[in-house]
Amino acid sequence: MEPEEREMLKKTLELAQDNNKMLHSIRRGMFWGKVVRVIYWVVIIGAAVGVYYYINPYIDSAISAYGNVKGDLKSFGSMFKLN
């Protein structure tokens, strides 16, 4: 093997190793990006479910109060109807 060929082969090997390191770095970054994205959505959905369970009793009581007021207004209106 001639010295020029050996030098080209060494440079090619160095470039291939450098490319391999960069590709591994990119794939590692993609993996951690996916992990962070999954954690992000789990936190968002978990927070929404938690807020729903926390606020649900208040919403139920407000709906029942609205129903009571609606029933009272209906009975009040029927007392003053002229037949």
ABEGO torsion letter per residue (X at the ends): XBAAAAAAAAAAAAAAAAAAAAAAAAAAAAAAAAAAAAAAAAAAAAAAAAAAAAAAAAAAAAAAAAAAAAAAAAAAAAAABBX
